[in-house]
């Protein structure tokens, strides 16, 4: 860290002007429009790093309070007091909502007599989407990224947290953190890659005949003769749509996790501040909505996040979450669809395996060495799994 830079932490994004934060989070000005852009421009616009998204989590009570996600954002300012780097940071009292699972580490640490929580998490909460974690502005002076890392370590030490966890970091940040002494962990997800398809039928033509027929059958059975799909974005999303979707979300969350993370107020806030970056895919039976999925629109990707339904219908999940997302991405000229964490079943539906990364550092040197040994054995297994998945893709052998 240079003498010209100062680092401080804040407990709410209300303390930072949106423009100043966004200049660090998405410094290439791609945030101006959700329309397709030249993807050779470099940095990608990530809606989950924006001031609007992160502040909506805070304002709605989805983080903070008793959620177990206590905001502790880091700001790096130059001599003139201008924000030149930042990170979305949280003290965690549990390991929920992260999608990089460290429960076994927590158990081992606590069996050895340590206290794993609190820990410092650098992430977009509840969002398994790869992105920048060292949010450095384009015109930042040298040392800004290093100042952030030093700030994390000072913050961890100040509250005697056990560790620092940087989840779903992009390759550049991952490598920088590895060189700074962090341990790198690999994982995998499944993404649809748009190979310049003209439309959904063009995508289907790239698949093996048996897989192509299976997808066509699934789409027919999912909707039948009495279900229609509405694609809603921007001003077309009304309060009644959010009400219906929230009911779906709560039903799925209650059955899967026992405690859904996001509040109804969160959806109201993003509807008010970033609706042009939201795509709601809603299944309707007559006038009644029965299922839906929320997606966020980046400059070159569609990010599928949450889904729910109040009826049981074969293949409806695949139609609303995967096939409609593929069609939308192709029409918009988006490069890929990221459909969230896990899901080997996505393979047969044209989603490809891709590697994801996280970085971890522990205050206890002995535990750091133990985790390093674990990761040295885990990484080859993850790489082998990705290779195996790639061999099982449904595309024609001549593709």
C-alpha angles and dihedrals in degrees: 000000000000123000090245093065128076127192127207137164129229132193098214137035087223084083092064127065110242093233093053093049094045092050086063098036097048105013099171095073091240087134092082095087139010090220118114115279138191102283092202087075092094120233117058124227108246115195092199093064095053123113089238095057098042094043090049088059090053098042092049096050092244087126127024125037112054095340094102090239107103111184114236102162119184121224126191115199131186127229091278092054094252118146108246102163139011145168134210099235134173138182108229128206093187139017100248125125096023105100091210101093119221100157091118090053090050092050093048093047093050093045087056089057100262132123110238094188135103098046128169114245123193105195149101099268118249090359122114093192123129114238147132114302098177096066101200121170119236094246096042116136121245114285098035095118092045089051090056093052091047088049092054090052093048091048092049091050094046093060096031092240116174099231153346121245122190107188130197093003118174119249095261094052091042092056092046090052092047089055088050092058102267121138114242122221125193129211137161141238135177120245133178109233116207106222092189094284116181093214142331092286089055089054091049090052089063091060129086112267095250093051092045091054092046092055092048090052092048092052092050094049094043094060103022114178100308109047124086129187124225120198109204131185138154117357091356089075108090132184091261090058091052090047091053094044093048090055089054092047093050093048093052093041094050092051096044107034107009091231122051112215104215126070128218087248090061092061091047090054097049088045088057099042109029110014091134087065093051129086117190115195106198127184113212131195104197104311095336123093111222104173141008148172131209121220132179122219120227127181093266105008145053112221116207111206122160135010139178144167138195094206132056111235128157115255094357090121091054092048097048098039105032116017097040089047091052092050092049093048092050092049091049094045092240116163100225149354119232107200100187134257129338123349117140086183088073090072095075089049095060101269115135128216116253131178123248128193143208133180127218137187128183127202091218107077093204093055090045089058092046092052091045089056091048093050092048087062097038098052096064090048091053091047090050091050091052090051090050092050091049090056090055098054114134096231123120113269091239091055 
